[in-house]
Amino acid sequence: MKNNSSHQWHTLSEEEVLQILQTDRNQGLSAGTVSSRTISYGENKLTQEKVRGVFGLMLNQFGNPLVFILLVAGLLTLFLREYLDALVIVVALFINVAVGTLQERRASQAFNKLNASQSKEATVLRDGRRMVVPAISIVPGDVVILEGGMSAPADMRLIHDRDMYMNEAALTGEWVSVRKDAGQIHKEATPLAERDNMVWMGTLVASGYGTGVVVKTGDETEVGGIASGLQLVEVRRTPLQQNVRYIARFLLYVILGATALIFLLGVFHGETIVDMLLITVAIAIASMPEGLPAAVTVVLAVGMESILKRGGLVRNLLAAETLGSTTIILTDKTGTLTEAKMSVSGLYTLEGMDHKNTDSIGDNYTLLRSAILASDAFIERREGSAGEEEEEQIIIHGRPVEKALVSAGVDVGILQEGIFRESPRLDFLQFESRRRFAASLHSGEGKTSNVLYVSGAPEPLLERSTHLLYEGKSRRLTPESRERFMRWQQSMSADGYRFIALAKRDVGFDVIPTNDPDEAVLQGLVFIGLIAFSDPVRADVAESIREVRSAGVRVVMVTGDNAKTARQIALETGIADEESGVLTGSDIERLSDEELYDAVMHTPIFARVLPEHKLHITRVLKDHGEVVAMTGDGVNDAPALMSADIGIAVGSGTEVAKAASDIVLINNSFSIITGAIKEGRRIIDNLKKIVSYLLSTGFSEIIVIGSALAVGAPLPFLPGQILWANIVEEGFMSFAFAFEGAERGVMRRDPRDNLSKRILTTRVKELIAIIAVVTSVFLVALYFFLLSLNLPIDEVRTFMFIALSLDSIFFAFSFKNLHYPIWKIRLFSNTYLFRALIVSTVLLVGAATLPPLQKLLSLVPLSLFEWIALVGVGLFNLLVIETTKYFLFERRKRG
């Protein structure tokens, strides 16, 4: 059932909207109403394009030039009444379509897993309780609470806002944030972009907060109307895929020229036009790597799926390409290096320090209560499952620090709901890194004035406070007391503890002024105390950082935390040593670009850094040729995440940060980045292996056939034999390279040697040349030797067909490692390649021994001795290739 779209919601007042949708701004919808409306309106999701089945994927393969050429060749042979060759081509056509369908289906399944992993949630009021629900369960009339960093789950009419700005890039493409105003009522003709009392599905809260009533869901939303079937992961052609297409086009011209020459040579030496037409079509098909674009997609999809299993969601293919070339990582501390399991480890008021008491009594109680009042975390209570009547599940939502505060309150009996009833919140100013504090305004609990609670970084709050809470009363804050708090904080920060400070003041306003919040909030404060938090370092981080540094990647901590806290964590994780210095955001502002680049390359810790500093560092590094990966979680991190070559958002971060990133760390850990870099390098290596394998086999065949025709000798292969060898025998082997594991030493390479856009590197070209020349020389020598024995031509071609097929099977193992010879690697580490070897061998033996296939391919039976001799030739050929590879690469490495 469609949503009711007859209302122009932007033309109606807040109360009119609430009345039409039969909802309450303070209670929201009831559970029963939500259930009935879900039945009426359906789930809140966009209808996706119908997924093509196997038959649809098979039909899609006929858009591939390779399949088209096979189809034309098959029709041509039928027209010429070459029924046997036509049957071979039809079989080859079927196999190629099957392999292409398999590749596309696997890639599609991998991308579907990526899409499914991006589920979203929304904060709503239902039955008067604030709770977090899946965005898909939102219905018209739901009252949704929006805070900085959140994503709008549906189209909504705002009924309350506080200094609220929305990023509407998902709808308009414009990244500049738009100011919202719930109190506005617009004319019907007002353009969509100017309806500032509306919030649209998929847009992001850049700053401030607000409350909206859902008016449209799913396909009825503006985004749904504009982009029906919009996919969460945009699959676009990346520079690497474009590079592969360029290689394919270049080779097409080369192969067309070569096949034209072979055609003319054959006709000149007496071959029939029909035979030469068939052989040139077969050579073109065998030599042209039309499967490369699909292979690229499969390798990238398999790599992205592997990263997802490690806990990293790759949001676009470009990141998968660039990962292996990363030269520097700018990492935050909380969540990425630490567990993000914040816990309150100490309450420090002057009274508590005097009495050596950290328990939540006296001023310490006031400190924790004030911190909870100034927090934007909230408690959601869920009923226990059936059979667990006494169990009520308490879930705390919010940022790690805020959750720790509310949790500490629950532990000592300070319940958030209770203190908010005692002192209702009138207004709230969210924490922003640029101002480094949050403020919450509450009614004065019987007083004539209201109370403003401020939480934030200790330095500015101590500096701007004039009084101090002591034994429940306010007294003048002396320089000695201020210094005492600072020394205490610095001492504990050196042990890795993180601090926030709390202050308060009586005020006469009912709304926090936002035109100059620093002056309105940070004056005449009564300092209450400090709260210390502990956040243990992740157990696997130190090893991950050692591994990523051994890969030639520099790791720099860039955090907003205190310098001493940052330094301690950097020491524990191995980012820094005892000799390392620390720079701050204020230091960054004094440095020129050249000085800043030098500082980043020699200083591993940057503390008290603002988002604009992160952006500046990223741009300077990129200007100096570095490939930069940067982690972030906040709204204001978005510009730097977008600017970095690889933006990495933590899973617990804001929707704005995730939208601006290329990778999302689902469980936040730095170790995922290390694994992703390794996977990125494996992806590029495997692409090189597939390209090298396909090109070397094609070139060797052209050389063999061209050599035979140049001297007037009969064709060494028939068209059907070439098609079978290249599509059946090589097809399974090349596809297996997508699953080849990371090479030994992959994380010890210089990242600058791993540029993702260069597939045909000098090493790869040399390897292609080695294998093509060695293989073709052996095959040409074998061919002329067999002709000299005056054997029947069918027997000679049988020898050549089996020798060609065995070569393509055996030397596939030369591509298992592009840097080491075969005797230095684990030969059967890739089970897919081992299975492909078995399947290809069985098919080859079947083709050479089963009478129907023998007739189809014009083959004759061979003796066991001849088979052993051919296997020996193939293995000797492989040994020559590997020896040449060893002297070319290994000896060069030593030199």
Steps between C-alpha positions, in 0.01 A plus 500: 500500500636841401549786741254786497671749268213748465625732775753774438672455834723807474187720482357371828572602858651258751167443672318438173756234404470331840121499473489358147743220589330439837819508702627677811820705514583375852369143480546402135305202370385199699636152422157395369478798264849427367399139425184601313679770301777259404232281343345801324814674375753217482862509605700820479734400220560581137393241246814360346540397142396142442801277544572312179483124527738253343315511167515880493872493578555251218317723251709793619816312396408546134590866536861387550702544175663160556166320511378702202804397295445135593134529399592652161769235448252223579242638255773542237614137531141380478453705182817340358368156606802437726276328751775347714673835551162661560429248777838574664431874489150451647649295787766769554227766487299318766803458728600865463146617581492268802834631631392863444172436680684341792737797524219757488287308750785478751575872464129580545480286814803676649352844436166386647683407821649848509156657453343283770767599753398868485187485715395831661322593819292794619418652840123534551238575765251217541259468791678799653833316512812585307635195316719395210331298225601376152438774245309251289228487771422876490140588408318828423422676828812381679669774701871480421778665700789629287841590641832600347641225281176309455334409172135588435313167464204645306346826378393704803332824597706661776311584819803617698855602414804641679765665285446218251688468171443216252735365236274426202766371261311168467213692341655809341867403457598815692723437802444844659268465802152657499343679801169355619214679675200307636298817553483593131188446290558519124290558194410198290726604212811531719786303335599182680849629584345801678254310719699550819226352719546160332765228535552248221581131514875425476611852590733550795489717811815711472451681832238577763201281564128482443181295503293413196179318414530243222273591210628270224691171498661269246435564132268792583792709631675757284807279465277205414323699232820625341708184523274197518709192557790700635775264618687569824833409344567678176685264264679724254791443265821578683833621358629143514206367299546782251869408479409139423260610228776711350732198499228290335441760227873532432537122474200482270683707239819295541314169471292614202822591321662168590198290397469690173865420426448133591192486277693636202795265565269198515318587180834573328626153595192324371269471799130536423329827579251312716776339711689826532187692587423252774858493628529880512169527685622236744834679548324832557275342759788319669732801501262780590449516881139611477441347842723757668227751600297220660815361665575841650150520646524149643842557658390831653171351621677201657750737662227726637316196635822389673543844657138486615572171677785675682259771615547771237225616268643630169250751367656542154733305272755780478594446864569133433742605226674769702541309828816319397670828406436682830815675623373671815213442745365784714318324781283621783538343844163418655339189355765444234800440726304455822196280566257796524371336818518812708447467873508764770812429705498799735305805621721791608359801682698717738303358792565145385873561449529659845335194658661252258157384395397406145161349586180666379413683823497869586644716223593188306130412482425850370780458243361175358140626508603816314685296240192286435282812466747642246511172304312425178505122555172336596369177649269268312321236708390185322286229646661160550418218262238240582592303808716782635237709672732649756757597240470854364774576252660842537671634187693827508531689171753775432868574455746291708567774760132582540403135531766450768357788704141375485618146577695623803185677618294181469761313708465743794128563470504834313232422243481730199121495483474601867737798493343625176162499671649693791673746270340503153721589208407826330769513231813320394817590309676195356872443534704619205873456469557860395352639822593196716198509731132404528239689701163399642247751638266385779224654706622631831334244728295761684746783446419815310789436262579203277819292522742453212723190520814497287722199422810495285877521481652587841731779380241753373255429784764547768627812329154661473371397846499764774363287784530148630252259659617392846283308747189594307572875494661736255824670591766698318725285275857581599805461273626231739182291463502545123863383488419204722235375259734548205784306666261218589371478145848508345624233738218257418499587130858376484361159599251504213191629677260733321325791677199723470421792729162614635389852591171678551347844541165658575353681200197709421430376147270213391685429173877474461621786276669361187624820338806491728476190721850538642418833655150396603612175664865530605482787743457511877511120521507307824750220446373167641777252424663248268385157391764247389429227246695191416491345155730197458716462192382226266703182547575459128590858418873494584560199274286655224700821511828310487375314195375808319824686571699207363294548183655845460192685624550783750247518785427837665257557786283806444264551793308766685610359835747639752866474390605284794212256453576479128870441568432216745271320255752554220771340714281203589405434137847548356415809297762697692803438721642683801688743275193600298362849528142624500355788299164665560241674288642838594842384374344403167362851454850648529664269243534556127394216269860384455563513873176314569589223254840460662337498844250227405779286355704529822241545777262207568259680738272799442274589796222754561440495124184648348328365184634789293852402605435144377387638165811719476733209580327277244530756222867570573585129495316446172675800346829325580397179321393296803204260480306589814256291703326685784262384772220712644164480671355848543288725284785746461737223386305464174705752292829332599357152436389610154835662430707195598577237237326253730256635757442251781204547735462304820183295537395688812544836325240735356307437180660813355848352547392167352342671199826686433720191537616224270528232769306447822668309785203303627662423836730805492834317540822622336588138423230507229700771321811281506304206362339721235840628380620140470182411312545800271845379405369148443230639270752676277732198493215271393391737226855500367502119506176473301611758242845341464356150464245596236745706294790255510286208377355707218838632383659153502225364274538786254877438482457123440234536230680793337828305491333201331323710239811707430679193359197350332447219752151370576303657785627357831153534660145488375250768604310266731821391670601861569158581638504197728853566628436867574144507622471160669854431621613857578160632611491307825865573577477878447182535707675329794750789529226717650533288815879489519626587850732788583858444391773449756653835589207699361503718813872572471480673164534871447145625438629726224585185303138389519322775307159357428451649153804325356413143413750455220807589704850433367514177702164383362601580141825309544314202644252500209789517253691219674205260500375587151848461346605187693166326438483591133863397439434158651175455309650613169797265550266214590284569196779497247655193666171312465466608135853372434386152615239500220221424743138542387389862543210400733750329731731803489211732585396268783852528643494877461152536653595297808838675530330843477238403759756351740717810469206728586416279800857466628625854458194636682702408809770743387249776570428394857775739604635787292809540718628154590566180300269203537732306733482782758121514533219277632394333179147397599412779743216614270242222513307661214805476274554138606138419416533683168809288426304181564199612294717622209705178501190278506347697213823477301527124550132467412542700181798285394353160592122508461403419138223765468735776617786359292281525191380845600854633537661290221728319746653153484585268792851520650694230680585518870866562409399795283292644784794464741729664247261794457464544877879493524526767229246713685685468831835571332343808342381610845849445643656717230245775566563490875879497458480800269270674748743425781799649322302798374330592829674329792854577389399858421353527850827390653699734282 
